[in-house]
Amino acid sequence: AKLRKLRKAIADEENIPPYVVFNDATLIEMAEQMPVSASEMLSVNGVGMRKLERFGKEFMALIRAHVDGDDEE
């Protein structure tokens, strides 16, 4: 749910549809793999260099906070 919220926030900010950021299948794979580095993120289907450079940092930070137990929800 947090990955979807982040995707929606980025999509709204960039004025693009959410699926252009990452599609649902990619978000599901992120939730399963929990990538916290660029190389781990690139191993997720649907994440290429351009999307990694454009959106990866925010998604990795969210995942890292979850893995570290820093997320509050």
mmCIF file as gemmi writes it, N, C-alpha and C atoms, coordinates in Angstrom:
data_model
loop_
_atom_site.group_PDB
_atom_site.id
_atom_site.type_symbol
_atom_site.label_atom_id
_atom_site.label_alt_id
_atom_site.label_comp_id
_atom_site.label_asym_id
_atom_site.label_entity_id
_atom_site.label_seq_id
_atom_site.pdbx_PDB_ins_code
_atom_site.Cartn_x
_atom_site.Cartn_y
_atom_site.Cartn_z
_atom_site.occupancy
_atom_site.B_iso_or_equiv
_atom_site.pdbx_formal_charge
_atom_site.auth_seq_id
_atom_site.auth_asym_id
_atom_site.pdbx_PDB_model_num
ATOM 1 N N . ALA Axp A 1 ? 0.829 -1.201 0 1 0 ? 1 A 1
ATOM 2 C CA . ALA Axp A 1 ? 0 0 0 1 0 ? 1 A 1
ATOM 3 C C . ALA Axp A 1 ? 0.868 1.256 0 1 0 ? 1 A 1
ATOM 4 N N . LYS Axp A 2 ? 1.97 1.225 0.741 1 0 ? 2 A 1
ATOM 5 C CA . LYS Axp A 2 ? 2.846 2.397 0.787 1 0 ? 2 A 1
ATOM 6 C C . LYS Axp A 2 ? 3.542 2.621 -0.553 1 0 ? 2 A 1
ATOM 7 N N . LEU Axp A 3 ? 3.896 1.522 -1.225 1 0 ? 3 A 1
ATOM 8 C CA . LEU Axp A 3 ? 4.511 1.662 -2.542 1 0 ? 3 A 1
ATOM 9 C C . LEU Axp A 3 ? 3.523 2.296 -3.518 1 0 ? 3 A 1
ATOM 10 N N . ARG Axp A 4 ? 2.261 1.901 -3.437 1 0 ? 4 A 1
ATOM 11 C CA . ARG Axp A 4 ? 1.23 2.486 -4.311 1 0 ? 4 A 1
ATOM 12 C C . ARG Axp A 4 ? 1.011 3.963 -3.991 1 0 ? 4 A 1
ATOM 13 N N . LYS Axp A 5 ? 1.021 4.312 -2.701 1 0 ? 5 A 1
ATOM 14 C CA . LYS Axp A 5 ? 0.862 5.724 -2.314 1 0 ? 5 A 1
ATOM 15 C C . LYS Axp A 5 ? 2.007 6.556 -2.868 1 0 ? 5 A 1
ATOM 16 N N . LEU Axp A 6 ? 3.227 6.035 -2.751 1 0 ? 6 A 1
ATOM 17 C CA . LEU Axp A 6 ? 4.391 6.747 -3.271 1 0 ? 6 A 1
ATOM 18 C C . LEU Axp A 6 ? 4.279 6.889 -4.781 1 0 ? 6 A 1
ATOM 19 N N . ARG Axp A 7 ? 3.896 5.81 -5.463 1 0 ? 7 A 1
ATOM 20 C CA . ARG Axp A 7 ? 3.739 5.86 -6.922 1 0 ? 7 A 1
ATOM 21 C C . ARG Axp A 7 ? 2.722 6.932 -7.306 1 0 ? 7 A 1
ATOM 22 N N . LYS Axp A 8 ? 1.597 6.978 -6.595 1 0 ? 8 A 1
ATOM 23 C CA . LYS Axp A 8 ? 0.542 7.964 -6.891 1 0 ? 8 A 1
ATOM 24 C C . LYS Axp A 8 ? 1.049 9.378 -6.656 1 0 ? 8 A 1
ATOM 25 N N . ALA Axp A 9 ? 1.772 9.586 -5.572 1 0 ? 9 A 1
ATOM 26 C CA . ALA Axp A 9 ? 2.304 10.918 -5.265 1 0 ? 9 A 1
ATOM 27 C C . ALA Axp A 9 ? 3.276 11.377 -6.349 1 0 ? 9 A 1
ATOM 28 N N . ILE Axp A 10 ? 4.158 10.476 -6.784 1 0 ? 10 A 1
ATOM 29 C CA . ILE Axp A 10 ? 5.114 10.813 -7.842 1 0 ? 10 A 1
ATOM 30 C C . ILE Axp A 10 ? 4.374 11.087 -9.146 1 0 ? 10 A 1
ATOM 31 N N . ALA Axp A 11 ? 3.402 10.244 -9.475 1 0 ? 11 A 1
ATOM 32 C CA . ALA Axp A 11 ? 2.629 10.414 -10.711 1 0 ? 11 A 1
ATOM 33 C C . ALA Axp A 11 ? 1.913 11.763 -10.714 1 0 ? 11 A 1
ATOM 34 N N . ASP Axp A 12 ? 1.303 12.117 -9.591 1 0 ? 12 A 1
ATOM 35 C CA . ASP Axp A 12 ? 0.609 13.405 -9.495 1 0 ? 12 A 1
ATOM 36 C C . ASP Axp A 12 ? 1.592 14.562 -9.654 1 0 ? 12 A 1
ATOM 37 N N . GLU Axp A 13 ? 2.738 14.449 -8.993 1 0 ? 13 A 1
ATOM 38 C CA . GLU Axp A 13 ? 3.755 15.493 -9.053 1 0 ? 13 A 1
ATOM 39 C C . GLU Axp A 13 ? 4.301 15.659 -10.471 1 0 ? 13 A 1
ATOM 40 N N . GLU Axp A 14 ? 4.52 14.533 -11.154 1 0 ? 14 A 1
ATOM 41 C CA . GLU Axp A 14 ? 5.091 14.554 -12.506 1 0 ? 14 A 1
ATOM 42 C C . GLU Axp A 14 ? 4.014 14.728 -13.579 1 0 ? 14 A 1
ATOM 43 N N . ASN Axp A 15 ? 2.746 14.692 -13.151 1 0 ? 15 A 1
ATOM 44 C CA . ASN Axp A 15 ? 1.619 14.815 -14.076 1 0 ? 15 A 1
ATOM 45 C C . ASN Axp A 15 ? 1.61 13.694 -15.115 1 0 ? 15 A 1
ATOM 46 N N . ILE Axp A 16 ? 1.826 12.471 -14.645 1 0 ? 16 A 1
ATOM 47 C CA . ILE Axp A 16 ? 1.816 11.286 -15.507 1 0 ? 16 A 1
ATOM 48 C C . ILE Axp A 16 ? 0.935 10.219 -14.859 1 0 ? 16 A 1
ATOM 49 N N . PRO Axp A 17 ? 0.449 9.256 -15.647 1 0 ? 17 A 1
ATOM 50 C CA . PRO Axp A 17 ? -0.345 8.174 -15.044 1 0 ? 17 A 1
ATOM 51 C C . PRO Axp A 17 ? 0.532 7.311 -14.13 1 0 ? 17 A 1
ATOM 52 N N . PRO Axp A 18 ? -0.026 6.781 -13.047 1 0 ? 18 A 1
ATOM 53 C CA . PRO Axp A 18 ? 0.764 5.97 -12.111 1 0 ? 18 A 1
ATOM 54 C C . PRO Axp A 18 ? 1.498 4.795 -12.763 1 0 ? 18 A 1
ATOM 55 N N . TYR Axp A 19 ? 0.873 4.132 -13.758 1 0 ? 19 A 1
ATOM 56 C CA . TYR Axp A 19 ? 1.531 2.975 -14.373 1 0 ? 19 A 1
ATOM 57 C C . TYR Axp A 19 ? 2.803 3.355 -15.119 1 0 ? 19 A 1
ATOM 58 N N . VAL Axp A 20 ? 2.957 4.634 -15.466 1 0 ? 20 A 1
ATOM 59 C CA . VAL Axp A 20 ? 4.181 5.08 -16.137 1 0 ? 20 A 1
ATOM 60 C C . VAL Axp A 20 ? 5.347 5.09 -15.146 1 0 ? 20 A 1
ATOM 61 N N . VAL Axp A 21 ? 5.058 5.349 -13.874 1 0 ? 21 A 1
ATOM 62 C CA . VAL Axp A 21 ? 6.103 5.299 -12.844 1 0 ? 21 A 1
ATOM 63 C C . VAL Axp A 21 ? 6.553 3.846 -12.72 1 0 ? 21 A 1
ATOM 64 N N . PHE Axp A 22 ? 5.691 2.975 -12.242 1 0 ? 22 A 1
ATOM 65 C CA . PHE Axp A 22 ? 5.908 1.525 -12.218 1 0 ? 22 A 1
ATOM 66 C C . PHE Axp A 22 ? 4.538 0.876 -12.285 1 0 ? 22 A 1
ATOM 67 N N . ASN Axp A 23 ? 4.427 -0.24 -13.011 1 0 ? 23 A 1
ATOM 68 C CA . ASN Axp A 23 ? 3.125 -0.916 -13.073 1 0 ? 23 A 1
ATOM 69 C C . ASN Axp A 23 ? 2.906 -1.766 -11.816 1 0 ? 23 A 1
ATOM 70 N N . ASP Axp A 24 ? 1.687 -2.282 -11.678 1 0 ? 24 A 1
ATOM 71 C CA . ASP Axp A 24 ? 1.34 -3.055 -10.48 1 0 ? 24 A 1
ATOM 72 C C . ASP Axp A 24 ? 2.241 -4.271 -10.286 1 0 ? 24 A 1
ATOM 73 N N . ALA Axp A 25 ? 2.544 -4.979 -11.371 1 0 ? 25 A 1
ATOM 74 C CA . ALA Axp A 25 ? 3.387 -6.176 -11.269 1 0 ? 25 A 1
ATOM 75 C C . ALA Axp A 25 ? 4.769 -5.816 -10.723 1 0 ? 25 A 1
ATOM 76 N N . THR Axp A 26 ? 5.295 -4.674 -11.14 1 0 ? 26 A 1
ATOM 77 C CA . THR Axp A 26 ? 6.6 -4.225 -10.654 1 0 ? 26 A 1
ATOM 78 C C . THR Axp A 26 ? 6.528 -3.9 -9.164 1 0 ? 26 A 1
ATOM 79 N N . LEU Axp A 27 ? 5.459 -3.237 -8.739 1 0 ? 27 A 1
ATOM 80 C CA . LEU Axp A 27 ? 5.305 -2.927 -7.308 1 0 ? 27 A 1
ATOM 81 C C . LEU Axp A 27 ? 5.197 -4.199 -6.477 1 0 ? 27 A 1
ATOM 82 N N . ILE Axp A 28 ? 4.47 -5.185 -6.991 1 0 ? 28 A 1
ATOM 83 C CA . ILE Axp A 28 ? 4.334 -6.461 -6.277 1 0 ? 28 A 1
ATOM 84 C C . ILE Axp A 28 ? 5.701 -7.126 -6.132 1 0 ? 28 A 1
ATOM 85 N N . GLU Axp A 29 ? 6.475 -7.116 -7.221 1 0 ? 29 A 1
ATOM 86 C CA . GLU Axp A 29 ? 7.813 -7.721 -7.166 1 0 ? 29 A 1
ATOM 87 C C . GLU Axp A 29 ? 8.713 -6.952 -6.199 1 0 ? 29 A 1
ATOM 88 N N . MET Axp A 30 ? 8.598 -5.628 -6.176 1 0 ? 30 A 1
ATOM 89 C CA . MET Axp A 30 ? 9.375 -4.828 -5.213 1 0 ? 30 A 1
ATOM 90 C C . MET Axp A 30 ? 9.016 -5.228 -3.787 1 0 ? 30 A 1
ATOM 91 N N . ALA Axp A 31 ? 7.726 -5.397 -3.532 1 0 ? 31 A 1
ATOM 92 C CA . ALA Axp A 31 ? 7.274 -5.765 -2.186 1 0 ? 31 A 1
ATOM 93 C C . ALA Axp A 31 ? 7.805 -7.14 -1.787 1 0 ? 31 A 1
ATOM 94 N N . GLU Axp A 32 ? 7.931 -8.034 -2.763 1 0 ? 32 A 1
ATOM 95 C CA . GLU Axp A 32 ? 8.442 -9.379 -2.476 1 0 ? 32 A 1
ATOM 96 C C . GLU Axp A 32 ? 9.954 -9.381 -2.297 1 0 ? 32 A 1
ATOM 97 N N . GLN Axp A 33 ? 10.676 -8.65 -3.158 1 0 ? 33 A 1
ATOM 98 C CA . GLN Axp A 33 ? 12.143 -8.688 -3.142 1 0 ? 33 A 1
ATOM 99 C C . GLN Axp A 33 ? 12.77 -7.685 -2.182 1 0 ? 33 A 1
ATOM 100 N N . MET Axp A 34 ? 12.06 -6.608 -1.868 1 0 ? 34 A 1
ATOM 101 C CA . MET Axp A 34 ? 12.564 -5.558 -0.976 1 0 ? 34 A 1
ATOM 102 C C . MET Axp A 34 ? 13.949 -5.04 -1.388 1 0 ? 34 A 1
ATOM 103 N N . PRO Axp A 35 ? 14.098 -4.54 -2.615 1 0 ? 35 A 1
ATOM 104 C CA . PRO Axp A 35 ? 15.413 -4.057 -3.06 1 0 ? 35 A 1
ATOM 105 C C . PRO Axp A 35 ? 15.818 -2.769 -2.338 1 0 ? 35 A 1
ATOM 106 N N . VAL Axp A 36 ? 17.033 -2.739 -1.815 1 0 ? 36 A 1
ATOM 107 C CA . VAL Axp A 36 ? 17.517 -1.542 -1.127 1 0 ? 36 A 1
ATOM 108 C C . VAL Axp A 36 ? 18.791 -0.985 -1.76 1 0 ? 36 A 1
ATOM 109 N N . SER Axp A 37 ? 19.236 -1.582 -2.862 1 0 ? 37 A 1
ATOM 110 C CA . SER Axp A 37 ? 20.397 -1.067 -3.584 1 0 ? 37 A 1
ATOM 111 C C . SER Axp A 37 ? 20.037 -0.951 -5.057 1 0 ? 37 A 1
ATOM 112 N N . ALA Axp A 38 ? 20.841 -0.194 -5.795 1 0 ? 38 A 1
ATOM 113 C CA . ALA Axp A 38 ? 20.578 -0.008 -7.223 1 0 ? 38 A 1
ATOM 114 C C . ALA Axp A 38 ? 20.612 -1.342 -7.96 1 0 ? 38 A 1
ATOM 115 N N . SER Axp A 39 ? 21.577 -2.197 -7.654 1 0 ? 39 A 1
ATOM 116 C CA . SER Axp A 39 ? 21.666 -3.481 -8.361 1 0 ? 39 A 1
ATOM 117 C C . SER Axp A 39 ? 20.471 -4.372 -8.038 1 0 ? 39 A 1
ATOM 118 N N . GLU Axp A 40 ? 20.024 -4.359 -6.781 1 0 ? 40 A 1
ATOM 119 C CA . GLU Axp A 40 ? 18.833 -5.137 -6.417 1 0 ? 40 A 1
ATOM 120 C C . GLU Axp A 40 ? 17.598 -4.573 -7.115 1 0 ? 40 A 1
ATOM 121 N N . MET Axp A 41 ? 17.502 -3.247 -7.185 1 0 ? 41 A 1
ATOM 122 C CA . MET Axp A 41 ? 16.358 -2.607 -7.833 1 0 ? 41 A 1
ATOM 123 C C . MET Axp A 41 ? 16.325 -2.96 -9.321 1 0 ? 41 A 1
ATOM 124 N N . LEU Axp A 42 ? 17.482 -2.992 -9.964 1 0 ? 42 A 1
ATOM 125 C CA . LEU Axp A 42 ? 17.536 -3.32 -11.392 1 0 ? 42 A 1
ATOM 126 C C . LEU Axp A 42 ? 17.147 -4.77 -11.667 1 0 ? 42 A 1
ATOM 127 N N . SER Axp A 43 ? 17.213 -5.628 -10.663 1 0 ? 43 A 1
ATOM 128 C CA . SER Axp A 43 ? 16.833 -7.027 -10.866 1 0 ? 43 A 1
ATOM 129 C C . SER Axp A 43 ? 15.314 -7.21 -10.851 1 0 ? 43 A 1
ATOM 130 N N . VAL Axp A 44 ? 14.581 -6.175 -10.468 1 0 ? 44 A 1
ATOM 131 C CA . VAL Axp A 44 ? 13.115 -6.225 -10.463 1 0 ? 44 A 1
ATOM 132 C C . VAL Axp A 44 ? 12.615 -5.995 -11.887 1 0 ? 44 A 1
ATOM 133 N N . ASN Axp A 45 ? 11.728 -6.874 -12.367 1 0 ? 45 A 1
ATOM 134 C CA . ASN Axp A 45 ? 11.157 -6.701 -13.7 1 0 ? 45 A 1
ATOM 135 C C . ASN Axp A 45 ? 10.422 -5.375 -13.779 1 0 ? 45 A 1
ATOM 136 N N . GLY Axp A 46 ? 10.691 -4.613 -14.839 1 0 ? 46 A 1
ATOM 137 C CA . GLY Axp A 46 ? 10.027 -3.324 -15.023 1 0 ? 46 A 1
ATOM 138 C C . GLY Axp A 46 ? 10.854 -2.15 -14.545 1 0 ? 46 A 1
ATOM 139 N N . VAL Axp A 47 ? 12.019 -2.43 -13.967 1 0 ? 47 A 1
ATOM 140 C CA . VAL Axp A 47 ? 12.909 -1.359 -13.528 1 0 ? 47 A 1
ATOM 141 C C . VAL Axp A 47 ? 14.139 -1.366 -14.423 1 0 ? 47 A 1
ATOM 142 N N . GLY Axp A 48 ? 14.296 -0.31 -15.205 1 0 ? 48 A 1
ATOM 143 C CA . GLY Axp A 48 ? 15.477 -0.133 -16.041 1 0 ? 48 A 1
ATOM 144 C C . GLY Axp A 48 ? 16.278 1.045 -15.51 1 0 ? 48 A 1
ATOM 145 N N . MET Axp A 49 ? 17.38 1.345 -16.183 1 0 ? 49 A 1
ATOM 146 C CA . MET Axp A 49 ? 18.248 2.439 -15.73 1 0 ? 49 A 1
ATOM 147 C C . MET Axp A 49 ? 17.501 3.765 -15.65 1 0 ? 49 A 1
ATOM 148 N N . ARG Axp A 50 ? 16.672 4.05 -16.657 1 0 ? 50 A 1
ATOM 149 C CA . ARG Axp A 50 ? 15.981 5.339 -16.663 1 0 ? 50 A 1
ATOM 150 C C . ARG Axp A 50 ? 15.02 5.47 -15.487 1 0 ? 50 A 1
ATOM 151 N N . LYS Axp A 51 ? 14.244 4.416 -15.244 1 0 ? 51 A 1
ATOM 152 C CA . LYS Axp A 51 ? 13.299 4.468 -14.119 1 0 ? 51 A 1
ATOM 153 C C . LYS Axp A 51 ? 14.042 4.433 -12.788 1 0 ? 51 A 1
ATOM 154 N N . LEU Axp A 52 ? 15.141 3.699 -12.743 1 0 ? 52 A 1
ATOM 155 C CA . LEU Axp A 52 ? 15.944 3.672 -11.519 1 0 ? 52 A 1
ATOM 156 C C . LEU Axp A 52 ? 16.441 5.079 -11.203 1 0 ? 52 A 1
ATOM 157 N N . GLU Axp A 53 ? 16.991 5.755 -12.218 1 0 ? 53 A 1
ATOM 158 C CA . GLU Axp A 53 ? 17.527 7.098 -12.01 1 0 ? 53 A 1
ATOM 159 C C . GLU Axp A 53 ? 16.422 8.094 -11.677 1 0 ? 53 A 1
ATOM 160 N N . ARG Axp A 54 ? 15.26 7.913 -12.284 1 0 ? 54 A 1
ATOM 161 C CA . ARG Axp A 54 ? 14.173 8.877 -12.119 1 0 ? 54 A 1
ATOM 162 C C . ARG Axp A 54 ? 13.388 8.673 -10.82 1 0 ? 54 A 1
ATOM 163 N N . PHE Axp A 55 ? 13.111 7.416 -10.47 1 0 ? 55 A 1
ATOM 164 C CA . PHE Axp A 55 ? 12.223 7.138 -9.336 1 0 ? 55 A 1
ATOM 165 C C . PHE Axp A 55 ? 12.829 6.238 -8.26 1 0 ? 55 A 1
ATOM 166 N N . GLY Axp A 56 ? 13.931 5.58 -8.574 1 0 ? 56 A 1
ATOM 167 C CA . GLY Axp A 56 ? 14.463 4.533 -7.699 1 0 ? 56 A 1
ATOM 168 C C . GLY Axp A 56 ? 14.802 4.963 -6.292 1 0 ? 56 A 1
ATOM 169 N N . LYS Axp A 57 ? 15.395 6.134 -6.165 1 0 ? 57 A 1
ATOM 170 C CA . LYS Axp A 57 ? 15.861 6.584 -4.852 1 0 ? 57 A 1
ATOM 171 C C . LYS Axp A 57 ? 14.717 6.65 -3.837 1 0 ? 57 A 1
ATOM 172 N N . GLU Axp A 58 ? 13.571 7.194 -4.259 1 0 ? 58 A 1
ATOM 173 C CA . GLU Axp A 58 ? 12.436 7.329 -3.341 1 0 ? 58 A 1
ATOM 174 C C . GLU Axp A 58 ? 11.863 5.969 -2.948 1 0 ? 58 A 1
ATOM 175 N N . PHE Axp A 59 ? 11.789 5.056 -3.92 1 0 ? 59 A 1
ATOM 176 C CA . PHE Axp A 59 ? 11.25 3.725 -3.62 1 0 ? 59 A 1
ATOM 177 C C . PHE Axp A 59 ? 12.212 2.941 -2.729 1 0 ? 59 A 1
ATOM 178 N N . MET Axp A 60 ? 13.52 3.038 -3.007 1 0 ? 60 A 1
ATOM 179 C CA . MET Axp A 60 ? 14.493 2.335 -2.167 1 0 ? 60 A 1
ATOM 180 C C . MET Axp A 60 ? 14.481 2.885 -0.743 1 0 ? 60 A 1
ATOM 181 N N . ALA Axp A 61 ? 14.311 4.201 -0.592 1 0 ? 61 A 1
ATOM 182 C CA . ALA Axp A 61 ? 14.26 4.801 0.748 1 0 ? 61 A 1
ATOM 183 C C . ALA Axp A 61 ? 13.048 4.282 1.522 1 0 ? 61 A 1
ATOM 184 N N . LEU Axp A 62 ? 11.904 4.183 0.849 1 0 ? 62 A 1
ATOM 185 C CA . LEU Axp A 62 ? 10.695 3.671 1.493 1 0 ? 62 A 1
ATOM 186 C C . LEU Axp A 62 ? 10.878 2.209 1.907 1 0 ? 62 A 1
ATOM 187 N N . ILE Axp A 63 ? 11.447 1.415 1.014 1 0 ? 63 A 1
ATOM 188 C CA . ILE Axp A 63 ? 11.679 -0.005 1.309 1 0 ? 63 A 1
ATOM 189 C C . ILE Axp A 63 ? 12.692 -0.148 2.446 1 0 ? 63 A 1
ATOM 190 N N . ARG Axp A 64 ? 13.749 0.65 2.393 1 0 ? 64 A 1
ATOM 191 C CA . ARG Axp A 64 ? 14.781 0.592 3.44 1 0 ? 64 A 1
ATOM 192 C C . ARG Axp A 64 ? 14.173 0.938 4.803 1 0 ? 64 A 1
ATOM 193 N N . ALA Axp A 65 ? 13.315 1.947 4.849 1 0 ? 65 A 1
ATOM 194 C CA . ALA Axp A 65 ? 12.658 2.322 6.11 1 0 ? 65 A 1
ATOM 195 C C . ALA Axp A 65 ? 11.806 1.167 6.624 1 0 ? 65 A 1
ATOM 196 N N . HIS Axp A 66 ? 11.134 0.482 5.719 1 0 ? 66 A 1
ATOM 197 C CA . HIS Axp A 66 ? 10.302 -0.66 6.112 1 0 ? 66 A 1
ATOM 198 C C . HIS Axp A 66 ? 11.17 -1.798 6.659 1 0 ? 66 A 1
ATOM 199 N N . VAL Axp A 67 ? 12.249 -2.093 5.947 1 0 ? 67 A 1
ATOM 200 C CA . VAL Axp A 67 ? 13.158 -3.176 6.35 1 0 ? 67 A 1
ATOM 201 C C . VAL Axp A 67 ? 13.782 -2.86 7.713 1 0 ? 67 A 1
ATOM 202 N N . ASP Axp A 68 ? 14.132 -1.594 7.926 1 0 ? 68 A 1
ATOM 203 C CA . ASP Axp A 68 ? 14.75 -1.176 9.188 1 0 ? 68 A 1
ATOM 204 C C . ASP Axp A 68 ? 13.736 -1.001 10.313 1 0 ? 68 A 1
ATOM 205 N N . GLY Axp A 69 ? 12.447 -1.101 9.98 1 0 ? 69 A 1
ATOM 206 C CA . GLY Axp A 69 ? 11.412 -0.941 10.993 1 0 ? 69 A 1
ATOM 207 C C . GLY Axp A 69 ? 11.133 0.501 11.359 1 0 ? 69 A 1
ATOM 208 N N . ASP Axp A 70 ? 11.537 1.429 10.48 1 0 ? 70 A 1
ATOM 209 C CA . ASP Axp A 70 ? 11.347 2.851 10.765 1 0 ? 70 A 1
ATOM 210 C C . ASP Axp A 70 ? 10.002 3.387 10.296 1 0 ? 70 A 1
ATOM 211 N N . ASP Axp A 71 ? 9.27 2.608 9.504 1 0 ? 71 A 1
ATOM 212 C CA . ASP Axp A 71 ? 7.982 3.128 9.033 1 0 ? 71 A 1
ATOM 213 C C . ASP Axp A 71 ? 6.967 3.03 10.158 1 0 ? 71 A 1
ATOM 214 N N . GLU Axp A 72 ? 6.126 4.021 10.263 1 0 ? 72 A 1
ATOM 215 C CA . GLU Axp A 72 ? 5.272 4.175 11.441 1 0 ? 72 A 1
ATOM 216 C C . GLU Axp A 72 ? 3.897 3.542 11.343 1 0 ? 72 A 1
ATOM 217 N N . GLU Axp A 73 ? 3.452 3.085 10.17 1 0 ? 73 A 1
ATOM 218 C CA . GLU Axp A 73 ? 2.081 2.566 10.057 1 0 ? 73 A 1
ATOM 219 C C . GLU Axp A 73 ? 1.973 1.124 10.437 1 0 ? 73 A 1
